[in-house]
Amino acid sequence: MDDEDLDDYDREVELALYREYRDVVGQFKYVVETERRFYLANEVTLERKDTEHDFYFELAMTDVWVWDVYRADRFVKSVRVLTFKDVNVEMLGERELELPKELAIDE
């Protein structure tokens, strides 16, 4: 397998993952982004935990879909994340998601 074949495979896997995301996003209330992962979830709690010299965030989610091409099952019951990095939590609106033009292909 040459580099071009690998690049084509990676693009196809990412496109399939995006299509799965597009199909399931309507089932969730929140989009959560950490430095390592992207999640869809129906319940989210975020707490700041202070230590003597610093702080971190504890993020708990239930009814979760994980953006990860390497997971066999992206739907999980609960996820707990501890991080010193930024966490972004957004409530999803009532809108249609469209495939960006650069990713659109004729089916």
GIZI-V437087 format. One record per residue. N is the residue number from 1. RES is the residue in one small letter. SS is DSSP state (helix for helix, strand for strand, loop for the rest). Layout:
N|RES|SS ; N|RES|SS
//
This chain:
1|m|loop ; 2|d|loop ; 3|d|helix ; 4|e|helix ; 5|d|helix ; 6|l|helix ; 7|d|helix ; 8|d|helix ; 9|y|helix ; 10|d|helix ; 11|r|helix ; 12|e|helix ; 13|v|helix ; 14|e|helix ; 15|l|helix ; 16|a|helix ; 17|l|helix ; 18|y|helix ; 19|r|helix ; 20|e|helix ; 21|y|helix ; 22|r|helix ; 23|d|helix ; 24|v|helix ; 25|v|helix ; 26|g|helix ; 27|q|helix ; 28|f|loop ; 29|k|loop ; 30|y|strand ; 31|v|strand ; 32|v|strand ; 33|e|strand ; 34|t|loop ; 35|e|loop ; 36|r|loop ; 37|r|loop ; 38|f|strand ; 39|y|strand ; 40|l|strand ; 41|a|strand ; 42|n|strand ; 43|e|strand ; 44|v|strand ; 45|t|strand ; 46|l|strand ; 47|e|strand ; 48|r|strand ; 49|k|strand ; 50|d|strand ; 51|t|loop ; 52|e|loop ; 53|h|loop ; 54|d|loop ; 55|f|strand ; 56|y|strand ; 57|f|strand ; 58|e|strand ; 59|l|strand ; 60|a|strand ; 61|m|strand ; 62|t|strand ; 63|d|strand ; 64|v|strand ; 65|w|strand ; 66|v|strand ; 67|w|loop ; 68|d|loop ; 69|v|loop ; 70|y|loop ; 71|r|loop ; 72|a|loop ; 73|d|loop ; 74|r|loop ; 75|f|strand ; 76|v|strand ; 77|k|strand ; 78|s|strand ; 79|v|strand ; 80|r|strand ; 81|v|strand ; 82|l|strand ; 83|t|strand ; 84|f|loop ; 85|k|loop ; 86|d|loop ; 87|v|loop ; 88|n|strand ; 89|v|strand ; 90|e|strand ; 91|m|strand ; 92|l|loop ; 93|g|loop ; 94|e|loop ; 95|r|loop ; 96|e|loop ; 97|l|loop ; 98|e|loop ; 99|l|loop ; 100|p|loop ; 101|k|loop ; 102|e|loop ; 103|l|loop ; 104|a|loop ; 105|i|loop ; 106|d|loop ; 107|e|loop
//
